[in-house]
Amino acid sequence: MFRNKVALGSQIGLFTSVLILITNFFLRSYFVKVYGADLTGYYLLVVQLMGVLNLAELGISTALTYILFKPLHRKENSELRQLYFIIKKIYHFIALGILVIGLLFFLLLNSIVNASISPENLYITWGVFVISTSLSYLYSAQSVILTADQNVYLVKLITGLTRSLAYILQI
C-alpha cells in the first residue's frame, strides 16, 4: 500500500510540475506580449517577494508532519484532534504574520518599483498576492494531515491543479 502511494505521489508530482511549468510559460509569454516589460518585471518582483514572505513558514510543515506520524499510526483520535487545533493556530499565526508584513511592504512598494506603472496597479496587484498567500495558510493544517497520513499525492494534485488554474485565470 505504501509503495502504491509513493508511486502515485511521484506520478502526480511529475504531472502537476509539468502542468505548472507549461501554464506558467504561457502566462509569462502572454504578460510580455500584452503588458510589456515593465508590468512583467513587476509581476516577477511580486512573485519573488511572495517567495520571501513564504519563508515565514521555515519548514514548520515538515516538523508538524513528523509530529503527526505516531498518533496517526496508532489512530489516537483525541491526540490528533488536539494537535490539529494547535497546528491550525500556528498556521493562522503565520497567515496573520504574512498579512502584516505584506501590508508593511505597501509603504515601501512605490520606492522599490521604478517603472511607469500606476500606483493603483502596484497596490492592487500586491494586495491580491498578499491576501491570496495569507489565505493559503488557512488551509495548510489539512495539507499537513494529508501528508502525514501518506496521502501526499492528494496535496500535490490539489496544489498543482489550483496553481495551474490560477495561471490560466490570470491570462
VENBEL-V37776 format. One line per field, one symbol per residue. burial: b if it has 24 or more other ideal C-beta (glycine too) atoms within 12 Angstrom, else e. A space follows every 10 residues. Layout:
# VENBEL-V37776
burial: ???
This chain:
# VENBEL-V37776
burial: eeeeeeeebe ebeeebeebb eebbeebbee beeebeeebb ebbbbbbebb eebbebbeeb beebbebbee bbeeeeeeeb eebbeebbeb beebbebbbe bbeebbeebe eebeeebeee ebbebbeebb ebbbebbbbb bbbbbbbbbe bbbebbbebb eebbeebeeb e
